[in-house]
Amino acid sequence: MKTMFLFAAPLALIACSEAPVSNDADVDVAAPTNVGQPEGMPTEPSPPPPAEEPVVNAPEPAIGETQGGDGSEIALAPLQPDDAADLPGELACGFRLADARQSLMIARADVGDDARGVAVIRNGGYAERLMARSAGGFGAMERGIAFGGRGMTVTIDRGERRSGGESPAYAATLLAQRADGAERRYQGLWTCGP
């Protein structure tokens, strides 16, 4: 009797199976399955894949706007008559906005490869002295140079010549950079001479 029961058990399991065994070729893979849904209920379509975010390049900093830093403005003011009175050096250069008479920066230097220029700006209502970051004297300063001081670097990038004479004016950009990462560009003229 035990042998008969052991023999009948697998046959009973096969007979109770409701799902017919099918070939893989008979299965429609594209057809949606309604597993777990009552009959007659429509199936919800799967949501579309999320759209890829477009890559946007950061805009170049605009001339005259402070970018970065703690959010406070860099606001260089025109120099007062006495701000550059005691700057050492034989020859001078000045940066001014194209439509202004007063300079935002004046720098002086001796002639000679070992000489360093000294400049002054008015920042936050106070005159600040800056020292040329490299030697080269008046010649280096005339071509455009960087000056540094307490928490501020000012770089002159000289462009095309705009006027002639003994003290020619060149189109130039003054880039003021603060230690906290803020920077501001001013477009104007760089004039050097006696």
C-alpha positions in Angstrom: 0.0 0.0 0.0 2.9 2.3 0.8 4.4 1.7 -2.6 1.1 2.5 -4.3 0.8 5.8 -2.4 4.3 6.8 -3.3 3.5 6.0 -6.9 0.2 7.8 -7.0 1.4 11.1 -5.3 3.4 12.4 -8.3 0.5 11.5 -10.7 -1.9 13.5 -8.5 0.4 16.5 -8.6 0.6 16.5 -12.3 -3.2 16.1 -12.7 -3.8 19.1 -10.3 -1.7 21.4 -12.3 -4.0 24.0 -14.1 -1.4 25.7 -16.3 -0.6 23.8 -19.5 3.0 23.4 -20.3 3.7 25.6 -23.4 6.5 26.2 -25.8 8.5 29.5 -25.6 7.5 30.1 -29.2 3.8 30.3 -28.1 4.4 33.0 -25.5 3.6 36.6 -26.7 6.3 38.7 -24.9 4.8 42.0 -26.0 1.4 41.3 -24.5 0.7 43.0 -21.2 0.1 40.7 -18.2 -2.8 41.4 -15.9 -1.4 39.5 -13.0 -3.2 40.5 -9.8 -5.9 42.6 -11.5 -9.5 41.7 -11.7 -10.7 40.6 -15.2 -12.0 43.5 -17.3 -9.9 46.2 -15.6 -7.7 48.2 -18.0 -4.0 48.0 -17.5 -2.1 51.2 -16.7 0.6 52.0 -19.2 4.0 52.4 -17.7 5.2 56.0 -17.4 7.6 57.2 -20.1 11.3 57.4 -19.1 12.3 60.8 -17.7 13.6 63.2 -20.2 17.3 64.0 -20.1 18.1 67.5 -18.7 19.8 69.6 -21.4 23.4 70.6 -20.7 23.6 74.4 -20.2 26.9 76.1 -20.2 27.4 78.8 -17.6 27.3 82.2 -19.1 30.5 84.3 -19.3 30.6 87.0 -16.6 29.2 90.2 -18.0 31.3 93.4 -18.1 30.5 95.4 -15.0 28.7 92.7 -12.9 30.2 91.1 -9.8 30.3 87.3 -10.2 30.8 84.8 -7.4 32.1 85.4 -3.9 29.8 86.1 -0.9 27.3 88.1 -3.0 28.6 91.6 -2.1 29.6 93.9 -4.9 33.1 94.9 -6.0 32.7 98.6 -6.6 35.8 100.4 -7.6 35.3 104.2 -7.3 37.1 107.0 -9.1 40.3 108.0 -7.4 40.5 111.3 -5.4 43.2 113.8 -6.3 45.5 112.9 -3.4 45.1 109.1 -3.7 48.1 108.7 -6.0 50.1 111.7 -5.0 52.9 109.8 -3.2 53.2 106.7 -5.5 56.9 106.1 -6.2 58.1 105.7 -9.8 59.3 107.6 -12.8 56.4 106.9 -15.2 52.7 106.3 -14.8 49.8 104.4 -16.3 46.1 104.9 -15.6 42.9 103.0 -16.2 39.7 104.8 -16.7 36.2 103.9 -18.1 35.9 105.0 -21.7 33.3 107.7 -20.9 35.0 108.9 -17.6 37.6 111.5 -16.9 38.8 110.2 -13.5 40.9 107.0 -13.2 39.8 103.9 -11.4 43.5 102.9 -11.0 46.8 104.7 -11.3 50.1 102.8 -11.3 53.7 104.1 -11.3 57.1 102.3 -11.9 60.7 103.0 -12.6 62.3 101.9 -15.9 64.2 98.7 -15.5 63.8 95.0 -15.5 64.1 94.7 -11.7 61.6 97.4 -10.9 58.1 96.7 -9.6 55.1 98.9 -10.2 52.9 100.2 -7.4 49.2 101.0 -8.0 46.3 102.5 -6.1 42.6 101.8 -6.3 39.6 103.1 -4.3 37.7 100.1 -3.0 34.9 100.3 -0.5 35.5 104.0 0.0 39.2 103.6 0.9 42.4 104.0 -1.2 44.3 100.7 -1.3 47.9 100.2 -2.6 48.7 97.3 -4.7 52.1 95.9 -5.8 52.9 94.5 -9.2 53.0 90.7 -9.0 56.0 90.5 -11.2 59.1 92.7 -12.0 59.7 94.3 -15.3 59.2 98.0 -14.4 57.4 100.4 -16.6 57.8 98.3 -19.7 55.9 95.3 -18.2 53.3 97.6 -16.6 52.7 99.4 -20.0 51.9 96.0 -21.7 49.4 95.0 -19.0 50.2 93.4 -15.6 48.6 92.1 -12.4 48.8 94.0 -9.1 48.0 92.4 -5.7 47.2 93.7 -2.3 45.2 92.7 0.8 42.5 90.5 -0.5 42.4 92.0 -3.9 44.1 91.3 -7.3 43.7 93.7 -10.2 44.8 92.6 -13.7 45.1 94.8 -16.7 44.6 93.1 -20.1 45.6 95.6 -22.8 44.0 95.5 -26.2 44.2 97.6 -29.4 45.7 101.0 -29.6 43.1 103.8 -29.6 45.1 107.0 -29.8 48.7 108.1 -30.6 51.1 110.6 -29.2 53.6 110.3 -26.3 51.0 108.7 -24.0 48.9 106.5 -26.3 45.6 105.1 -25.0 44.8 101.3 -25.4 41.5 99.6 -25.1 41.8 97.5 -21.9 39.9 95.3 -19.4 40.5 95.7 -15.7 39.7 92.5 -13.9 39.2 92.9 -10.1 39.3 89.7 -8.1 38.6 89.4 -4.4 40.1 86.6 -2.2 36.6 85.1 -1.6 36.3 84.3 -5.4 34.3 87.4 -6.4 35.4 89.1 -9.6 34.3 92.0 -11.7 35.4 93.3 -15.1 35.6 96.9 -16.2 36.0 97.9 -19.8 38.0 101.1 -20.5 41.3 102.7 -21.5 44.9 102.0 -20.3 47.1 105.1 -20.9 50.8 105.1 -20.0 53.5 107.8 -20.3 55.3 110.6 -18.5 
